[in-house]
């Protein structure tokens, strides 16, 4: 087997745990570290995760509730 060549998406992944407004939870949602603005990490992570949720909603046809809170996963 040949070794996989590195790609632009090989930056480390950061995981976040989310609590939605309806009380549901989502654990270990991943974001590429190079997409985040580390001066305001949680705000930029929230914007990225909301965009992911919108895409999921469009594909599934079921709306996702708004994000109530989020924090970095310990894993």
Buried (B, 14 or more C-beta within 10 A) or exposed (E): EEEEEEEEEEEEEBEBBBBBEEEEEBEEBEBBEEEBEEEEBEEBBBBBBBEBBEEEEEEEEEEBEEBEEBEEBEE
